[in-house]
Amino acid sequence: MLLAIVVIAFGFPLVWMLLASFQPSIVITSADSLAEFRFTLENYISVFQRQSFAVFAWNSFLIAAISTALSLVIGVPAAYAIARWGMHKSSMVVLIARVIPGISLLVPWYYIFAQIDLVDSYTALILTHMFVGLPLVVWIMMNTFEALPIELEEAGQIDGLSRIGSFVRVSLPLATPGIATASILSMIFSWNNFLFALVLSGANTKTLPVAIFNFISYASIDWGGLMAASVVITLPVMLISLFMQRYIVSGLTGGATKG
């Protein structure tokens, strides 16, 4: 019974958003909107044709993919070093970077990127999104590597592998669930990031969370277009979370036990 209440509480807004995206704005704002349903695709036509949301979706995907890839390239070896050599002070520095509010860095970031002419560029957004993704990757992978028995790497070195070779050929394959988890969560956080893109993006690099403001004006709100745009933003994240759930769970719980 309690589970049903929780599912209804969390699921009802999503179902209502999906149904509202196929209705005219006048019906959505009507008091009888739950009882009356007028099917239309006009909202999605507005999203993809008049508002060019396909371009904004590509910007979001490109920034999320590159920032996640760079975070993995830097974060996975860093997490391995922290886990294997007990660099706990370094891990605390990473944790501090993770808990610092991003809004406190927006003014310095904007000033620096404006000075080097990188505002409204993919570079600025990728670097700022790595501020969220990189600490996340390091902390997830650090726990993953700590849970792996070091004897497996030593066995590889006895068979002729170097330290780097044992890391690449032994540890990395065993850490695949953690890598998958870090990649998925980093991609989701980057895809949903609004604050950094609001300040540092422009006409050429606008992402989906910022583009949704196109449906909000001073005098009125296009509720139909807003609901359709919300579905476009939310659906990829929900699909990734549903289909990759077992990787996320296994990756997050992989460091819970050792040995």
C-alpha positions as CSV (number, residue, x, y, z in Angstrom):
1,M,0.0,0.0,0.0
2,L,2.8,2.4,0.9
3,L,4.7,1.5,-2.2
4,A,1.6,2.3,-4.3
5,I,1.2,5.7,-2.7
6,V,4.9,6.5,-3.4
7,V,4.5,5.4,-7.1
8,I,1.4,7.4,-7.6
9,A,2.9,10.5,-5.9
10,F,6.0,10.4,-8.1
11,G,4.3,9.1,-11.3
12,F,1.3,11.3,-11.5
13,P,3.2,14.5,-12.4
14,L,5.0,12.7,-15.2
15,V,1.8,11.1,-16.6
16,W,0.1,14.5,-16.5
17,M,3.0,16.2,-18.2
18,L,2.9,13.5,-21.0
19,L,-0.8,13.9,-21.5
20,A,-0.7,17.7,-21.4
21,S,2.0,17.7,-24.1
22,F,-0.7,16.4,-26.5
23,Q,-3.3,19.0,-25.6
24,P,-3.8,22.7,-26.6
25,S,-2.7,25.2,-24.0
26,I,-6.3,26.4,-23.5
27,V,-7.3,22.9,-22.4
28,I,-4.3,22.5,-20.1
29,T,-5.1,25.7,-18.2
30,S,-8.8,24.8,-18.0
31,A,-10.3,23.7,-14.7
32,D,-11.7,20.7,-16.5
33,S,-8.4,19.7,-18.1
34,L,-8.3,16.3,-16.4
35,A,-11.8,15.4,-17.7
36,E,-11.4,16.9,-21.2
37,F,-8.8,15.6,-23.7
38,R,-8.2,17.1,-27.2
39,F,-5.4,15.3,-28.9
40,T,-3.0,17.5,-31.0
41,L,0.6,17.3,-32.2
42,E,0.9,21.0,-32.6
43,N,3.0,21.3,-29.4
44,Y,5.7,18.9,-30.8
45,I,5.6,20.6,-34.2
46,S,6.3,23.9,-32.4
47,V,9.1,22.3,-30.4
48,F,11.0,20.7,-33.3
49,Q,10.2,23.0,-36.2
50,R,9.6,26.5,-34.9
51,Q,11.9,26.3,-31.8
52,S,14.6,24.1,-33.4
53,F,14.9,21.9,-30.4
54,A,16.8,19.3,-32.4
55,V,19.8,21.7,-32.5
56,F,19.5,22.3,-28.7
57,A,19.3,18.5,-28.1
58,W,22.5,18.0,-30.2
59,N,24.2,20.7,-28.1
60,S,23.2,19.0,-24.9
61,F,24.3,15.6,-26.1
62,L,27.6,16.8,-27.4
63,I,28.5,18.7,-24.3
64,A,27.4,15.8,-22.0
65,A,29.3,13.2,-24.0
66,I,32.6,15.1,-24.3
67,S,32.5,16.3,-20.7
68,T,31.8,12.7,-19.5
69,A,34.5,11.2,-21.7
70,L,37.1,13.7,-20.5
71,S,36.0,13.2,-16.9
72,L,36.6,9.4,-17.3
73,V,40.0,9.8,-18.9
74,I,41.2,12.0,-16.1
75,G,39.1,10.6,-13.2
76,V,39.6,6.8,-13.6
77,P,43.4,6.9,-13.3
78,A,43.2,9.4,-10.5
79,A,40.7,7.3,-8.6
80,Y,43.0,4.2,-9.1
81,A,46.0,6.1,-7.7
82,I,44.0,7.4,-4.7
83,A,42.7,3.9,-3.9
84,R,45.9,2.0,-4.3
85,W,48.3,4.5,-2.6
86,G,45.9,5.6,0.1
87,M,45.9,9.3,-0.9
88,H,43.1,10.3,1.4
89,K,44.1,14.0,1.5
90,S,43.7,14.1,-2.2
91,S,40.3,12.5,-2.0
92,M,39.2,15.1,0.5
93,V,40.2,17.8,-2.0
94,V,38.0,16.1,-4.6
95,L,35.1,16.0,-2.1
96,I,35.5,19.7,-1.4
97,A,35.3,20.4,-5.2
98,R,32.1,18.3,-5.3
99,V,30.3,20.1,-2.5
100,I,31.2,23.7,-3.5
101,P,28.0,25.4,-4.8
102,G,28.4,25.9,-8.5
103,I,26.7,29.3,-8.3
104,S,29.7,30.6,-6.3
105,L,32.0,30.1,-9.3
106,L,29.8,31.5,-12.0
107,V,31.0,35.1,-11.8
108,P,34.8,34.1,-11.8
109,W,34.1,31.6,-14.6
110,Y,32.2,34.2,-16.7
111,Y,35.0,36.8,-16.2
112,I,37.7,34.3,-17.2
113,F,36.0,32.9,-20.2
114,A,35.0,36.4,-21.3
115,Q,38.6,37.5,-21.2
116,I,39.7,34.6,-23.4
117,D,36.7,34.9,-25.7
118,L,35.2,31.5,-24.8
119,V,31.7,32.6,-23.7
120,D,29.1,30.9,-25.9
121,S,31.6,28.1,-26.8
122,Y,31.5,24.4,-26.3
123,T,34.8,24.6,-24.5
124,A,33.5,26.7,-21.7
125,L,30.4,24.5,-21.1
126,I,32.4,21.3,-21.3
127,L,35.0,22.5,-18.7
128,T,32.3,23.7,-16.3
129,H,30.3,20.5,-16.7
130,M,33.4,18.6,-15.8
131,F,33.4,20.5,-12.5
132,V,30.3,18.3,-11.6
133,G,31.3,15.1,-13.5
134,L,34.9,14.7,-12.6
135,P,34.5,14.6,-8.8
136,L,31.6,12.2,-9.2
137,V,33.7,9.9,-11.4
138,V,36.6,9.9,-8.9
139,W,34.5,9.1,-5.9
140,I,32.6,6.3,-7.6
141,M,35.7,4.7,-9.1
142,M,37.7,5.2,-6.0
143,N,35.3,2.9,-4.1
144,T,35.2,0.5,-7.0
145,F,39.0,0.1,-7.1
146,E,39.3,-0.2,-3.3
147,A,36.8,-3.2,-3.5
148,L,39.0,-5.0,-6.0
149,P,41.5,-7.4,-4.5
150,I,45.1,-6.2,-5.1
151,E,46.2,-9.8,-5.3
152,L,44.7,-10.0,-8.8
153,E,47.0,-7.2,-10.0
154,E,49.9,-8.8,-8.3
155,A,49.2,-12.0,-10.1
156,G,49.2,-10.2,-13.4
157,Q,52.5,-8.6,-12.6
158,I,54.0,-12.0,-11.7
159,D,52.9,-13.1,-15.2
160,G,54.9,-10.3,-16.7
161,L,52.6,-7.3,-16.7
162,S,53.8,-3.9,-15.7
163,R,52.0,-1.8,-13.1
164,I,50.2,0.1,-16.0
165,G,49.6,-3.2,-17.8
166,S,47.9,-4.7,-14.8
167,F,45.8,-1.6,-14.4
168,V,44.7,-1.7,-18.1
169,R,44.3,-5.5,-18.5
170,V,43.1,-6.5,-15.0
171,S,41.6,-3.7,-13.0
172,L,39.8,-1.8,-15.7
173,P,37.8,-4.8,-17.0
174,L,36.8,-5.7,-13.5
175,A,35.8,-2.1,-12.8
176,T,33.4,-2.0,-15.7
177,P,30.2,-1.7,-13.6
178,G,31.7,1.3,-11.8
179,I,32.8,2.9,-15.0
180,A,29.3,2.4,-16.5
181,T,27.7,3.9,-13.3
182,A,30.0,6.9,-13.4
183,S,29.4,7.5,-17.1
184,I,25.6,7.3,-16.8
185,L,25.3,9.6,-13.8
186,S,27.8,12.1,-15.2
187,M,25.9,12.2,-18.5
188,I,22.6,12.7,-16.7
189,F,23.9,15.5,-14.5
190,S,25.4,17.2,-17.5
191,W,22.2,16.8,-19.6
192,N,20.1,18.3,-16.8
193,N,22.5,21.1,-15.9
194,F,20.8,24.5,-16.2
195,L,22.8,27.0,-14.2
196,F,26.1,26.9,-16.0
197,A,24.5,26.9,-19.5
198,L,22.2,29.8,-18.5
199,V,25.2,32.1,-17.9
200,L,27.9,30.7,-20.3
201,S,25.9,29.6,-23.3
202,G,24.6,31.7,-26.2
203,A,22.7,31.4,-29.4
204,N,25.2,28.9,-30.8
205,T,25.5,26.6,-27.7
206,K,22.2,26.8,-26.0
207,T,21.2,23.6,-24.3
208,L,17.8,22.1,-23.7
209,P,17.3,23.3,-20.1
210,V,17.9,26.8,-21.2
211,A,16.0,26.6,-24.4
212,I,12.8,25.7,-22.5
213,F,12.6,29.4,-21.6
214,N,11.6,30.0,-25.2
215,F,8.0,29.1,-24.2
216,I,7.9,31.6,-21.3
217,S,7.3,35.2,-22.1
218,Y,6.6,38.3,-20.1
219,A,2.9,38.3,-20.9
220,S,2.0,34.6,-21.2
221,I,3.3,31.0,-21.1
222,D,2.8,28.5,-23.9
223,W,1.9,25.6,-21.6
224,G,1.4,23.1,-24.4
225,G,4.9,23.8,-25.9
226,L,6.4,23.8,-22.4
227,M,5.0,20.4,-21.6
228,A,6.2,19.0,-24.9
229,A,9.7,20.5,-24.4
230,S,9.7,19.0,-20.9
231,V,8.9,15.6,-22.3
232,V,11.8,15.9,-24.8
233,I,14.2,16.8,-22.0
234,T,13.0,14.2,-19.5
235,L,12.4,11.1,-21.8
236,P,16.1,10.4,-22.7
237,V,17.1,10.6,-19.0
238,M,14.2,8.3,-17.9
239,L,15.0,5.7,-20.7
240,I,18.7,5.7,-19.7
241,S,17.8,5.3,-16.0
242,L,15.4,2.4,-16.7
243,F,17.5,0.4,-19.1
244,M,20.8,1.0,-17.2
245,Q,19.4,0.6,-13.8
246,R,21.2,-2.7,-13.0
247,Y,24.5,-1.1,-14.0
248,I,23.9,1.9,-11.7
249,V,22.9,-0.3,-8.8
250,S,25.8,-2.7,-9.2
251,G,28.3,0.2,-9.6
252,L,27.1,2.1,-6.5
253,T,27.0,-1.0,-4.4
254,G,30.3,-2.5,-5.7
255,G,32.4,-0.8,-3.0
256,A,30.1,-1.7,-0.2
257,T,32.0,-4.9,0.6
258,K,35.7,-5.8,0.1
259,G,37.5,-9.0,-0.5
